[in-house]
Amino acid sequence: MKIIYHGHSCIQIEVNGKSLIIDPFLRGNPAAVTKPEDIQTDMVLLTHAHVDHILDAAPIALQNNVPVVANVELAGYMEGKGVQTIGMNIGGTVDFGFAKATMIHAFHTSSITLEDGQRIYGGTPAGFIIEAEGCTVLHSGDTGLFGDLKMFGELYDFDLAILPIGGHFTMGPEHALIAAKWLGAKHVLPIHYNTFPPIVQDVGAFVQALGKAGIKGTPLAYGESLEL
């Protein structure tokens, strides 16, 4: 399994010539090194409806002729853009053939900003547990620290936890460290930091703290990848 970091919260997972991409946000990220038209994928997964997670979902899905997987409210919004969708909800699992995705809850908000600036309900924010090739990966989505992460650590053997560390809008490094411990993750990939001024963090210090806890931490530059 190959994990590619496209910046902010955008992760692409490649498995045996297939791939899925989570929360594509490329055009709106000035540091991005990949354009939406360069993405080839078989599935687009969305954790919630904020623009920094869905901006490029419809273009990528349409150019690849693939579905968007999201909560039912957000899926309905995407259908209005002419996109194929797979609507699901918390606790559900969808089998893509090359990977399975289970939707879990996240503690955050979720809204869609319309062109006139009005905000509408975007469904329940979520994370995804991805299982493929004998590996189990958590993309937590945007979330604060919450106790059920302990439960998921008991239910699953996580090879990789992809966790936000930016603070302000999500948990920061201190709470992300606790989350990693509760999850029992062998490896952590930090995301959702340094994109905007309010979420600037010292990722090196976070990785050092993980190491002291016996957990491997790997920060990736945009476009870089790791293998599981």
C-alpha distance (Angstrom), angle and dihedral (degrees) to the residues before:
residue distance angle dihedral
M1 . . .
K2 3.80 . .
I3 3.80 121.5 .
I4 3.83 116.2 -159.5
Y5 3.80 121.5 -167.8
H6 3.80 113.5 -147.3
G7 3.81 93.8 176.2
H8 3.79 139.0 -89.5
S9 3.84 102.8 24.6
C10 3.80 97.7 -29.6
I11 3.79 112.8 122.9
Q12 3.80 128.6 171.3
I13 3.81 119.0 -159.5
E14 3.80 118.3 -160.8
V15 3.80 121.3 -161.7
N16 3.82 124.4 174.3
G17 3.80 95.6 -29.2
K18 3.82 93.4 -42.1
S19 3.77 128.5 96.6
L20 3.76 146.5 -174.3
I21 3.78 127.5 -157.7
I22 3.79 125.0 -149.9
D23 3.83 125.4 -152.1
P24 3.82 100.5 -13.4
F25 3.81 110.4 -152.0
L26 3.78 109.7 159.6
R27 3.82 111.2 127.1
G28 3.80 91.5 53.1
N29 3.80 95.2 48.0
P30 3.83 111.5 83.0
A31 3.80 91.6 -161.2
A32 3.83 95.2 53.4
V33 3.81 115.4 123.3
T34 3.81 95.6 -169.0
K35 3.81 126.9 67.9
P36 3.81 122.3 -143.3
E37 3.80 90.6 -117.2
D38 3.82 89.2 58.9
I39 3.81 93.7 59.7
Q40 3.80 117.7 102.8
T41 3.79 113.6 -173.4
D42 3.79 145.3 146.2
M43 3.81 99.1 -141.1
V44 3.81 138.1 21.2
L45 3.82 115.5 -150.6
L46 3.80 124.0 -166.5
T47 3.80 124.7 -162.9
H48 3.81 95.4 -167.4
A49 3.79 143.3 -20.9
H50 3.81 106.0 -95.1
V51 3.79 112.4 125.0
D52 3.82 94.0 -117.8
H53 3.82 86.9 64.6
I54 3.81 104.6 38.0
L55 3.82 105.7 31.0
D56 3.81 96.2 109.2
A57 3.80 99.3 26.4
A58 3.80 97.5 101.4
P59 3.83 96.9 44.3
I60 3.80 92.0 48.3
A61 3.81 93.4 45.9
L62 3.81 92.8 47.8
Q63 3.79 96.5 47.1
N64 3.81 91.1 48.9
N65 3.83 94.5 38.7
V66 3.81 90.5 -129.6
P67 3.82 134.0 131.6
V68 3.78 130.2 -99.7
V69 3.80 113.4 -129.7
A70 3.80 114.1 -151.3
N71 3.78 144.5 125.5
V72 3.79 112.0 -59.6
E73 3.80 95.8 -102.0
L74 3.79 94.0 51.0
A75 3.81 90.6 42.2
G76 3.79 88.6 55.4
Y77 3.79 90.6 52.5
M78 3.81 90.5 50.2
E79 3.80 90.9 50.3
G80 3.80 86.6 61.6
K81 3.80 87.3 62.3
G82 3.80 90.8 56.5
V83 3.78 94.6 -102.1
Q84 3.81 126.5 143.1
T85 3.79 109.0 -120.4
I86 3.78 143.7 -167.6
G87 3.79 108.4 -155.3
M88 3.79 116.9 -157.1
N89 3.76 139.8 155.1
I90 3.79 145.1 -144.9
G91 3.81 112.5 -47.6
G92 3.79 94.2 15.3
T93 3.80 124.9 123.6
V94 3.80 127.6 -152.4
D95 3.81 120.8 -163.7
F96 3.81 112.3 -147.5
G97 3.80 93.5 -178.0
F98 3.80 94.3 -115.1
A99 3.84 93.8 48.3
K100 3.80 142.2 5.4
A101 3.79 123.8 -131.9
T102 3.79 123.6 -159.7
M103 3.80 117.6 -168.2
I104 3.80 116.4 -136.9
H105 3.78 129.5 180.0
A106 3.80 125.2 -94.7
F107 3.80 127.4 -164.9
H108 3.79 104.1 -121.2
T109 3.81 139.1 88.0
S110 3.80 130.3 -92.8
S111 3.78 129.7 -156.7
I112 3.78 138.9 149.9
T113 3.79 117.2 -129.9
L114 3.80 111.0 -144.8
E115 3.80 125.0 -149.9
D116 3.81 91.6 -97.5
G117 3.81 90.3 54.3
Q118 3.79 94.8 -105.2
R119 3.79 115.7 138.1
I120 3.78 123.4 -140.6
Y121 3.80 131.9 -172.9
G122 3.81 113.1 -80.1
G123 3.79 100.9 -170.3
T124 3.78 129.6 -107.2
P125 3.83 116.3 -32.6
A126 3.79 114.0 -118.8
G127 3.76 150.3 173.5
F128 3.79 129.7 -137.9
I129 3.80 132.2 -128.6
I130 3.80 106.5 -153.3
E131 3.81 119.0 -160.9
A132 3.81 120.9 -171.0
E133 3.81 139.6 134.2
G134 3.80 90.5 9.6
C135 3.82 91.3 -58.0
T136 3.80 128.2 116.8
V137 3.80 119.5 -154.7
L138 3.79 129.2 -179.2
H139 3.80 120.5 -153.0
S140 3.79 98.2 -173.0
G141 3.80 95.8 -166.3
D142 3.79 117.0 -146.8
T143 3.77 106.7 -30.4
G144 3.74 147.0 144.4
L145 3.77 121.2 -131.2
F146 3.80 113.4 -74.5
G147 3.77 133.8 173.4
D148 3.80 98.1 -118.6
L149 3.79 88.7 73.8
K150 3.81 84.2 79.0
M151 3.80 88.7 57.3
F152 3.80 92.4 51.1
G153 3.80 88.7 49.6
E154 3.80 88.1 56.8
L155 3.81 94.0 45.7
Y156 3.81 98.3 46.1
D157 3.79 138.9 37.5
F158 3.80 100.9 -135.8
D159 3.79 117.5 -152.4
L160 3.80 90.1 -177.0
A161 3.80 135.0 12.8
I162 3.80 116.1 -161.5
L163 3.80 104.8 -157.0
P164 3.82 136.1 175.3
I165 3.81 115.4 -121.4
G166 3.80 102.9 172.6
G167 3.78 99.0 103.2
H168 3.83 121.2 -156.0
F169 3.83 93.7 70.2
T170 3.83 97.5 24.9
M171 3.77 137.8 13.3
G172 3.78 115.8 -55.3
P173 3.81 129.1 -136.3
E174 3.81 96.3 -76.4
H175 3.79 94.0 54.0
A176 3.82 92.2 39.0
L177 3.81 88.2 57.3
I178 3.80 89.8 53.6
A179 3.81 89.9 47.4
A180 3.80 91.0 52.2
K181 3.80 90.5 52.1
W182 3.81 93.1 47.4
L183 3.79 90.7 49.0
G184 3.79 92.0 50.1
A185 3.80 87.7 -134.5
K186 3.79 117.0 180.0
H187 3.79 92.0 -156.1
V188 3.82 134.9 18.8
L189 3.80 129.7 -154.9
P190 3.83 110.9 -165.0
I191 3.81 117.9 -142.4
H192 3.82 140.8 166.1
Y193 3.81 96.8 52.2
N194 3.83 137.6 114.3
T195 3.82 93.7 14.7
F196 3.81 93.4 108.7
P197 3.85 131.4 15.9
P198 3.84 96.0 -103.0
I199 3.82 92.1 58.9
V200 3.81 101.7 45.9
Q201 3.82 110.5 137.1
D202 3.81 140.2 168.8
V203 3.79 99.5 -110.1
G204 3.80 92.1 -178.9
A205 3.80 90.9 60.5
F206 3.82 89.5 49.3
V207 3.80 91.7 52.3
Q208 3.81 90.1 49.1
A209 3.81 90.3 52.1
L210 3.80 89.9 50.4
G211 3.79 90.3 50.7
K212 3.80 91.8 52.9
A213 3.82 86.6 54.8
G214 3.82 91.1 51.6
I215 3.80 93.9 -107.0
K216 3.78 123.6 126.6
G217 3.80 114.3 -126.7
T218 3.80 123.9 -166.2
P219 3.80 120.7 -175.2
L220 3.80 111.0 -164.2
A221 3.78 129.2 -155.1
Y222 3.79 116.0 -130.8
G223 3.80 108.8 -73.4
E224 3.80 94.4 17.7
S225 3.80 123.3 121.1
L226 3.77 144.0 -163.4
E227 3.79 132.6 -151.6
L228 3.80 126.3 -131.6
